Amino acid sequence: LPDEIRIPHDHAVFLTGVLREFLTNGQKHGHADSYVVILMGDSAHIRLEVVDNGKSDFDSSNEEGRIQKGFGLKKMITYAQRCGGKTSFVNENGFHGMVELPIVIGE
């Protein structure tokens, strides 16, 4: 990211927890042993994506129930929505999780 882009401290702490949660869930629920972590940003957003090679049964038919029962994904959704960001979770040939948050230039 360019130097003039500042990630709010709360966002940085949150994204650290998101990464930890994605890695833990991938191993615990999907038995993943390979991960791709992508952190990117522009002048308005920062995005963290994690893709693993796990074999979870998480899919669109059980997504809502799984999210409501679990704490980690629900917390990601709540924080992102509160900040004006977004999340997505897809399980196709491994799990792909994404959290995107707004950022401000020059604070």
Number of C-alpha atoms within 10 A of each C-alpha: 12 9 7 11 18 15 20 13 9 9 17 13 11 16 20 12 14 22 18 13 16 23 19 14 19 25 19 12 13 19 15 20 11 13 18 10 15 11 14 12 17 14 15 11 16 22 18 19 20 20 24 25 20 23 17 19 15 20 14 11 9 10 15 12 11 14 16 12 11 10 11 16 20 15 15 21 16 13 17 19 14 10 13 10 18 18 19 13 18 15 20 16 12 20 24 21 20 20 22 22 22 19 20 15 14 10 9
